[in-house]
Amino acid sequence: MMKREHSMTPVQEQRLLAETFLQHVCWMEEAGSTNSVAMEQASRNLPLPALFGADLQRCGRGRNQHTWWADAGALTFSLLISPETFGIRPSLWPLLSLATGLSVSRLLEKVVPDSPVQIKWPNDVYVHGKKVCGILLETVPEQPWLLVVGIGLNANNSLKTAPAELQQTATALCDVSPASFDRTDLLVEALHLFASELAALSQDSSQLIQGCRERCYLTGRLLTVRHVATSLTGMCLGIDDDGALRLMTESGPQRLLTGEITRID
Ligand code: BTN
C-alpha cells in the first residue's frame, strides 16, 4: 500500500469480488454521483451487496445539499446494501452513519498510523483536525429496505489542487503521509472493517458508541448545530448511548439525533 506509483493503479473489480462480501462491482472511469448511480441501479435486482465506484466523480453530493469535491486519485464509491442481511434491524439504522464513520476511522488508523483520527458527529472523519472523508447515507424510496452508503475518501488526491476554501478545512491521506495508497487495498480493508462493525452492531451498540466517544472531534467544544428551522448553541458533552449528540445550552441539556454543525469555536 505504500508506493508512489499506486496513486492511479486501476481498482481491481475481480479482487473486490473475491476478497470481500461484494456480489456485484461496477467501477467507472467517470460518474456524476456514485450515490445516484447506486439509486438508479437499485431497481435492477442486482445481487447485493453491490459497489459502484468512479475514478472521477464530477457531481458528488454531500449531506445537506452540499457538493463533494473530488479529483483523480480520490476514492469515491457507494455501497448498495440490504442492512437486514448484516443483521441490522430497522431500529439500528440511525446508528449506521456512526458505524460507517468508525469503520473508516479504523481503516485510517491502520494506513496512516502516525496521524490522529477523529469522528465529527455524525459521520465525517478527520485527520490532524481536517476532514479527510465524508459519508452520505440515503434510503432508496421505492425499496425502503435498501440503503446507499456513499463514501468519499481523499486518498491520493492532494488538497493542494482543491478550491482554496477547502484547503483550510480538508486534507487527504497523501497530504499527511509520504506514502501513496492502492485504492483496491483501501477498499478491501474498508469493506472488511465495515462488515465487522455491522456484525458488532447487530449484537450490541455499546462497542460502536464507545469507539465513537474515544474519537469524538466535538466533545468539549462550543458548537452551533442547525436542525430543520432551529439552531442550537452549546458545549458538546459527547455522544449519548443511542448515538445522539449531547449539548449543554443556556437553557439546559439538549440531545440531537440529526443536524448540521454550522460553527465550532
Ligand atoms: C458529506 O461530507 O457531506 C458527505 C460526502 C459524501 C461524498 C460521497 S463520494 C461517493 C458518494 N457519492 C456521492 O455523490 N456522495 C458520496
Boltz pocket constraint, residues with backbone or C-beta under 6 A from the ligand:
constraints:
  - pocket:
      binder: B
      contacts: [[A, 32], [A, 33], [A, 34], [A, 35], [A, 36], [A, 57], [A, 59], [A, 60], [A, 61], [A, 62], [A, 63], [A, 64], [A, 66], [A, 67], [A, 68], [A, 75], [A, 76], [A, 77], [A, 78], [A, 124], [A, 133], [A, 134], [A, 135], [A, 136], [A, 150], [A, 151], [A, 152], [A, 153]]
      max_distance: 6.0
